[in-house]
Amino acid sequence: MTHSDEGIIVDRFTKRYGRTAAVDDLSFTVRPGTITAFLGPNGAGKTTTLKAMLGLLTPTSGRILINGRRYRELNQAWRTVGSMLETQRAHPARTARNHLRWLAHSSGVPPERVDTVLGLANLADVADRRVRTFSLGMSQRLGIAAALLGDPAILLLDEPVNGLDPEGIVWIRELMRGLAGEGRAVLMSSHLLAEAERTVDRVVVLDRGKLIADDTLPGFVAGAGSLEAAFMAAVTAGTTAELEPAR
């Protein structure tokens, strides 16, 4: 299935809590057919932005459009955008298959899609095990399977490499490249910069709620030697905030 549309447009998005701006006048675009790394130190505003993309937070000002509409205006949102956030967890007593069946039923996704995404996530052999027995890597795969249930045009993946073994890291890299190759827009946050450098096409960097970089990967890295070096130089130029440790 080939996907192409408007992707994600973040247009002067601001989110304030009292006098504190978690995100301040943020604008960038996640284009179809690309993998975009969403980077920043701990507390930079990435999670706030991701939640606002999914309609979980209301902007103080500005807007975020998903294929030309606010998330809450989408018809069959699961078919437009799939997400994996840290706050999304499967019930530990459910099996992987039943968890996905429940999600499919609640979102109007055809039940046969469950076996498809179990296969995509290499979970078919453990589909009837309870989630409480899963390793962190297996739970990550289940989260990605859930994000793919609606065969969406847009993927939002928060730390998708977290907990994966080397085989799993290669798998998620190739999966994201394949999804982008089909014309989907993929936005991934990560603190594993060396892996992100091997995967993404574009880089968006936040620091203290403000945009400090929005460029192609080659353009951002040019002269620095690596994504990690370029990231540290960009953040150091604006703040002394430390990188969040890899989890």
HUFENTA-V325769 format. One record per residue. N is the residue number from 1. PHI is phi in degrees with one decimal (* if undefined). NEAR is the number of other C-alpha atoms within 8 Angstrom. D_LAST is the distance of its C-alpha to the last C-alpha in Angstrom with 2 decimals. Layout:
n: <N;N>
phi: <PHI;PHI>
near: <NEAR;NEAR>
d_last: <D_LAST;D_LAST>
This chain:
n: <1;2;3;4;5;6;7;8;9;10;11;12;13;14;15;16;17;18;19;20;21;22;23;24;25;26;27;28;29;30;31;32;33;34;35;36;37;38;39;40;41;42;43;44;45;46;47;48;49;50;51;52;53;54;55;56;57;58;59;60;61;62;63;64;65;66;67;68;69;70;71;72;73;74;75;76;77;78;79;80;81;82;83;84;85;86;87;88;89;90;91;92;93;94;95;96;97;98;99;100;101;102;103;104;105;106;107;108;109;110;111;112;113;114;115;116;117;118;119;120;121;122;123;124;125;126;127;128;129;130;131;132;133;134;135;136;137;138;139;140;141;142;143;144;145;146;147;148;149;150;151;152;153;154;155;156;157;158;159;160;161;162;163;164;165;166;167;168;169;170;171;172;173;174;175;176;177;178;179;180;181;182;183;184;185;186;187;188;189;190;191;192;193;194;195;196;197;198;199;200;201;202;203;204;205;206;207;208;209;210;211;212;213;214;215;216;217;218;219;220;221;222;223;224;225;226;227;228;229;230;231;232;233;234;235;236;237;238;239;240;241;242;243;244;245;246;247>
phi: <*;-100.3;-118.9;-160.6;-168.1;-86.7;72.5;-111.9;-118.8;-99.1;-120.6;53.8;-70.1;-130.9;-130.4;-112.8;-120.4;66.2;-90.2;-94.7;-96.1;-69.9;-137.8;-129.3;54.7;-92.9;-136.4;-166.4;-129.0;-107.4;-89.0;-58.0;80.9;-131.3;-107.7;-112.4;-83.9;-110.8;-118.6;166.9;-63.6;-55.7;83.5;-74.5;114.1;-65.0;-63.6;-58.2;-67.0;-61.4;-66.0;-66.9;-58.9;-95.2;74.0;-83.9;-131.5;-98.0;-59.6;-70.0;-156.1;79.7;-154.9;-129.0;-111.8;-112.1;49.5;89.0;-133.1;-66.0;-53.2;-70.4;-95.5;-73.0;-86.0;51.4;-55.2;-63.3;-81.9;-99.4;-136.5;-112.8;-140.8;-133.8;-111.4;-60.4;-78.0;-91.9;-128.8;-80.6;-64.3;-63.3;-85.0;-81.8;-79.2;-59.7;-65.2;-67.8;-59.6;-69.7;-62.5;-63.7;-63.3;-63.3;-63.1;-71.6;-110.8;77.6;-85.2;-55.4;-61.5;-66.4;-66.5;-59.4;-64.9;-62.6;-74.8;-60.1;-67.5;-59.6;-90.5;55.7;-116.3;-57.8;-73.9;-119.4;-61.8;-103.8;-87.8;-72.7;-61.2;-62.5;-90.4;-77.8;-73.2;-59.1;-63.5;-66.0;-64.4;-62.7;-62.0;-65.7;-62.8;-70.4;-58.8;-62.8;-64.0;-90.1;-53.7;-83.8;51.2;-76.7;-80.4;-132.1;-121.0;-115.1;-122.4;-94.2;52.6;-66.9;-86.0;-57.3;85.3;-82.7;-78.9;-54.2;-62.8;-66.4;-65.2;-63.6;-60.1;-69.0;-62.4;-69.1;-63.2;-63.8;-63.6;-64.3;-63.3;-64.6;-63.8;-85.2;95.4;-84.0;-96.3;-120.7;-116.7;-126.4;-94.5;-164.2;-105.0;-91.9;-69.7;-63.9;-71.2;-57.7;-63.3;-85.8;-119.6;-95.3;-102.8;-131.1;-133.1;-120.8;-121.8;-108.7;-149.1;52.0;81.4;-116.7;-73.6;-117.5;-159.6;-152.9;-156.2;-65.3;-58.9;-60.9;-65.6;-71.7;-80.6;-49.1;87.4;-95.2;96.2;-159.7;-63.6;-61.9;-65.1;-66.1;-62.7;-63.3;-65.3;-67.2;-71.7;-62.3;-65.4;-115.5;-161.7;-103.4;-60.7;-90.0;-64.1;-68.6;-60.1;-62.9;-108.1>
near: <3;6;9;10;7;10;16;13;14;12;12;11;16;14;13;11;7;5;5;6;11;13;16;12;10;13;10;9;8;12;9;15;13;15;15;13;14;13;12;13;12;8;7;13;13;12;6;11;9;9;10;12;12;9;10;7;8;7;10;8;8;10;10;13;13;14;10;9;9;12;11;7;6;9;4;8;9;11;10;14;13;17;11;13;8;6;4;7;6;7;7;8;7;10;12;13;11;9;11;11;10;8;9;14;10;7;8;7;10;8;8;6;11;13;9;8;12;14;9;8;11;8;12;9;6;7;10;9;9;11;13;6;6;10;6;9;12;10;10;13;11;12;11;13;12;13;11;11;15;12;9;13;15;13;14;13;13;11;9;12;11;9;8;12;7;6;7;10;10;8;8;10;9;8;8;11;10;8;12;14;9;10;13;18;17;17;13;13;12;13;10;8;9;9;7;10;10;6;10;12;10;12;15;14;12;16;14;9;12;11;11;10;10;11;9;9;12;6;7;12;12;7;4;8;8;9;13;8;10;12;9;8;8;10;14;9;6;7;7;6;8;6;8;7;5;5;4>
d_last: <33.74;33.71;32.16;33.07;33.38;32.36;28.58;26.89;28.77;27.31;30.47;30.47;27.91;27.75;26.19;27.46;27.05;30.30;30.72;27.06;26.02;22.41;23.41;26.69;28.96;26.36;27.85;26.56;27.12;25.12;27.83;28.64;28.14;25.23;21.44;20.28;17.00;16.25;14.68;14.70;13.45;12.06;15.14;16.79;17.88;15.90;15.31;18.94;20.19;18.56;20.01;23.30;23.44;23.42;26.02;23.89;24.84;28.23;28.56;30.60;32.18;31.81;30.71;28.28;30.05;28.87;31.57;33.95;33.37;31.30;29.00;31.31;34.26;33.00;34.98;32.85;29.59;27.65;29.81;28.92;25.20;22.43;19.00;15.64;13.99;11.45;14.68;16.41;16.44;19.20;21.51;20.77;24.51;24.99;24.98;23.08;26.52;27.68;24.60;25.28;29.01;28.62;26.68;29.30;32.15;30.95;30.51;33.60;31.97;34.29;33.30;33.70;30.66;28.51;29.47;28.95;25.29;24.68;26.15;24.18;20.89;22.41;22.43;26.23;26.52;24.30;25.42;27.37;24.83;23.52;20.01;19.46;19.76;17.08;14.05;10.68;11.86;15.22;14.10;12.52;15.91;17.75;16.22;17.31;20.63;21.17;20.62;23.25;25.76;28.00;28.10;27.10;27.96;24.78;21.11;18.37;14.92;11.82;8.80;11.04;9.66;6.36;7.64;10.84;13.04;15.16;17.77;15.53;14.26;17.97;18.86;16.76;17.96;21.48;21.28;20.38;23.07;25.48;24.92;25.52;28.48;29.97;30.02;27.04;24.97;21.21;18.83;15.14;12.53;9.84;8.29;9.11;12.66;14.44;13.85;14.75;17.83;18.96;18.75;19.84;23.32;22.84;20.61;20.57;19.15;19.29;19.62;20.83;21.78;23.87;23.88;23.90;23.82;24.82;25.93;25.96;23.47;26.43;27.80;24.68;24.00;27.73;28.67;25.18;24.61;21.05;18.76;16.62;19.93;21.30;18.37;18.55;22.31;22.31;20.12;21.98;25.19;24.56;22.34;20.93;17.64;14.66;11.65;8.57;6.24;3.81;0.00>
